Amino acid sequence: MNGLNVKRLCAWCVTAMLFAGWAGMAAAAQWANPGLLVDAKTVKENAGKANWVVVDCRDLKDYAKGHIPGAISLGNRCKKALRDSTSRLYRDAGRYEKLLGKIGIGNDTHVVFYYGDLKTLTDATVGFWLMEYLGHDKAHVLNGGLDAWRKAGYRLDNKPVRKEATTFKAKVAASSYGETAEVLDVASGESKAQLVDSRTAKEHKGSDIRAIRGGHVPNTTVNASHLDTLAKAKNPKTGKLETTAYLDADAASKAFAGLDKGKRTVAYCQTGTRSTLTYLQLRLLGFKDPANWDESWRVYGSQLAYPVAGEQWYNFASMNKKIKSLEKQVSALEAAKKK
């Protein structure tokens, strides 16, 4: 091979490598609606403004120890403060109008929900989904929560914050709320809507039973545990990949790759909590008609007339034995204390 051909070959190799690099960058998934997420800098720049309300979705005790300056607390974790004792939304929009107006959220207010860690991530997404259900188009989630805030080098504050009361009027977006009747139509084959089971594989298969029956809704399109839709990072101690509390377009795109963004898509889990994260991800990815099924498996799996795929029954006898064993252990400990 002469010198000229060598130069041509090298030039071709460089061009090929550059093209591969560009192609790789182009292949990286992008959010269709990135504005639904905000970063720490955006929160810092706006938290003190009258038309921005930042909501700390953690326990009040955690909020009191240190929170983002300007953030308010609802007095409890968002998933508890914003829903009833059965983990369902109040269907009375007027109840939320009073609450939101009281804490300073109006129709023109940007509302940012943030979380502490992976455990409270879905508290923030419950808040986001509720605001969308109420027809509010300025709801956001701080991606990475407090971890992102700390990594940006920002400080925390322990002074409680109260915003001036205002008026909020709901414009309920019923399509964002998945109804059990709609899911039954999917189960029977009458509806072609897509169902996403956000629970673990064991819950989906029925080996992890959290209602009277285990299993999943017939005709569920995909089972994508909410943990498998998030970013992964290596644990510095073990070197193993672990799920982080950051939403990632690549991970979400991969998890929901088989779904049609143009079709009605309903997410569910055990109590409609984890699936609010799925709802947010579907919105970020540009799905046209997503919903969160509020009642989810806790209600569905306990209604004996509803059809179940992979049906398994809750073992009450085994649980009773475990309860009796625990009672004996407690009695033994109490007797030992008296001695």
HULINMO-V560491 format. One record per residue. RES is the residue in one letter. PHI is phi as a letter, one per 40 degrees, with the letter a starting at -180 (999 if undefined). PSI is psi in radians with two decimals (* if undefined). D_LAST is the distance of its C-alpha to the last C-alpha in whole Angstrom. Layout:
RES PHI PSI D_LAST
RES PHI PSI D_LAST
This chain:
M 999 2.18 94
N c 3.03 96
G c -0.66 95
L c -0.76 96
N c -0.64 94
V c -0.75 91
K c -0.72 91
R c -0.72 91
L c -0.76 88
C c -0.74 86
A c -0.70 87
W c -0.72 86
C c -0.78 82
V c -0.79 82
T c -0.73 83
A c -0.71 80
M c -0.70 77
L c -0.74 78
F c -0.74 78
A c -0.69 75
G c -0.77 73
W c -0.71 75
A c -0.67 74
G c -0.73 70
M c -0.69 70
A c -0.50 72
A c -0.31 69
A c 2.30 66
A c 2.59 65
Q b 2.55 66
W c 2.43 64
A c -0.50 67
N b 1.16 65
P c -0.38 64
G c -0.22 64
L c -0.38 60
L b 2.55 59
V b 2.79 59
D b 3.04 58
A c -0.66 56
K c -0.74 60
T c -0.73 61
V c -0.78 58
K c -0.69 58
E c -0.38 62
N b -0.21 61
A d -0.55 58
G c -0.05 59
K c 2.62 62
A c -0.54 62
N c 0.34 63
W b 2.34 60
V b 2.15 56
V b 2.17 53
V b 2.13 50
D c 2.03 47
C c 0.19 45
R c 3.12 42
D d 2.67 39
L c -0.64 39
K c -0.62 37
D c -0.68 39
Y c -0.74 42
A c -0.53 41
K c -0.50 40
G i 2.20 44
H a 2.97 46
I c 2.25 50
P d 2.26 52
G g -0.19 53
A c 2.58 51
I b 2.86 49
S b 2.57 46
L c 0.07 46
G g -0.10 42
N a 2.99 40
R d 2.51 41
C d -0.66 45
K c -0.35 44
K c -0.74 42
A c -0.49 44
L b 0.03 47
R b 2.97 46
D c -3.07 44
S c -0.21 41
T c 0.23 42
S g 0.59 43
R b 2.68 47
L c 2.61 50
Y c 2.26 51
R c -0.06 54
D c 1.76 55
A c -0.50 57
G c -0.55 57
R c -0.74 54
Y c -0.59 54
E d -0.76 57
K c -0.81 55
L c -0.88 53
L c -0.72 55
G c -0.68 57
K c -0.62 55
I c 0.18 53
G g 0.25 57
I b 2.04 58
G b -3.11 61
N c -0.36 64
D b 0.19 65
T c 2.30 62
H c 2.23 61
V b 2.12 57
V b 2.15 55
F b 2.35 52
Y b 2.80 49
Y b 2.98 46
G c -0.74 44
D a -2.92 43
L c -0.58 44
K c -0.67 41
T b 0.10 42
L d -0.79 46
T c -0.23 46
D c -0.73 45
A c -0.66 48
T c -0.46 50
V c -0.79 49
G c -0.76 51
F c -0.84 54
W c -0.71 54
L d -0.81 54
M c -0.66 56
E c -0.66 59
Y c -0.63 58
L c 0.03 59
G g 0.30 62
H c 2.24 62
D b 0.33 64
K b 0.70 62
A c 2.46 59
H a 2.87 57
V b 2.36 54
L c 1.90 54
N c 2.14 54
G g -0.22 51
G f -2.46 49
L c -0.49 48
D c -0.75 48
A c -0.66 52
W c -0.80 52
R c -0.74 50
K c -0.39 52
A c -0.10 55
G g 0.30 54
Y c 2.65 54
R c 2.93 51
L b 2.87 48
D b 2.67 48
N b 0.23 45
K c 2.22 47
P c 2.58 47
V b 2.41 50
R b 2.33 52
K c 2.68 55
E c 2.35 58
A c 2.62 58
T a -2.83 61
T b 2.33 62
F b 2.28 61
K b 2.11 63
A c 2.54 62
K b 1.28 64
V d 2.17 62
A c 1.50 63
A d -0.48 62
S c -0.38 63
S c -0.14 60
Y b 1.96 57
G c 2.21 57
E c 2.61 57
T c -0.64 55
A d -0.68 58
E c -0.72 60
V c -0.65 58
L c -0.60 58
D c -0.63 62
V c -0.78 61
A c -0.61 59
S c -0.16 62
G g 0.02 65
E c -0.43 66
S b 2.49 66
K b 0.28 66
A c 2.63 64
Q c 2.36 62
L b 2.30 58
V b 2.07 56
D c 1.93 52
S c 0.11 50
R c 3.10 47
T c 2.88 46
A c -0.64 47
K c -0.70 44
E c -0.75 44
H c -0.73 48
K c -0.33 48
G h 0.06 45
S c -0.34 43
D b 1.77 41
I b 2.16 40
R b 0.34 39
A a -2.95 41
I c -0.59 42
R b 2.65 44
G b 2.90 45
G h -2.67 48
H a 2.94 51
V c 2.26 54
P d 2.49 57
N g 0.30 59
T c 2.34 57
T c -0.77 59
V a 2.52 57
N b 1.95 53
A b 1.69 53
S d 2.39 49
H d -0.51 49
L c -0.51 48
D c -0.01 51
T b 0.05 53
L b 2.98 52
A c 2.71 53
K b 2.56 52
A a 2.65 51
K c 2.32 50
N c 2.14 46
P c -0.41 47
K c -0.78 45
T c -0.38 45
G g 0.04 49
K c 2.64 48
L c 2.29 49
E b 2.63 47
T c 2.40 47
T b 3.06 48
A c 0.56 48
Y b 2.34 52
L c 2.35 54
D b 2.20 57
A c -0.67 60
D c -0.83 61
A c -0.75 57
A c -0.72 58
S c -0.70 61
K c -0.74 60
A c -0.60 57
F b 0.40 60
A d -0.55 63
G c 0.04 64
L c 2.67 64
D c 2.01 67
K c -0.32 67
G c -0.15 69
K c 2.72 67
R d 2.26 65
T b 2.13 61
V b 2.20 58
A c 2.53 55
Y a 2.84 51
C a -2.36 48
Q c -0.83 44
T b 0.23 45
G g 0.39 48
T b -1.03 46
R d -0.60 47
S c -0.21 50
T c -0.51 51
L c -0.76 51
T c -0.74 54
Y d -0.82 56
L c -0.74 56
Q c -0.69 57
L c -0.69 60
R c -0.75 61
L c -0.64 61
L c -0.15 63
G g 0.36 66
F c 2.40 65
K c -0.53 67
D a 1.14 65
P c 2.77 61
A a 2.75 58
N b 2.25 54
W c 1.85 53
D c -0.76 51
E c -0.70 49
S f -2.72 49
W c -0.52 47
R d -0.71 44
V c -0.87 46
Y c -0.84 49
G c -0.23 47
S b -0.01 45
Q c 1.86 49
L c -0.33 49
A c -0.21 53
Y c 2.40 53
P c 2.45 55
V b 2.32 52
A c 2.41 53
G g 0.63 51
E c 2.24 49
Q b 2.53 45
W b 2.52 43
Y c 2.32 39
N c 1.55 37
F c -0.61 35
A c -0.78 34
S c -0.73 32
M c -0.67 31
N c -0.67 29
K c -0.72 27
K c -0.69 26
I c -0.77 25
K c -0.67 23
S c -0.73 22
L c -0.67 20
E c -0.69 19
K c -0.71 17
Q c -0.72 16
V c -0.74 15
S c -0.70 13
A c -0.70 11
L c -0.71 10
E c -0.68 9
A c -0.66 7
A c -0.65 5
K c -0.67 5
K c -0.54 4
K c * 0
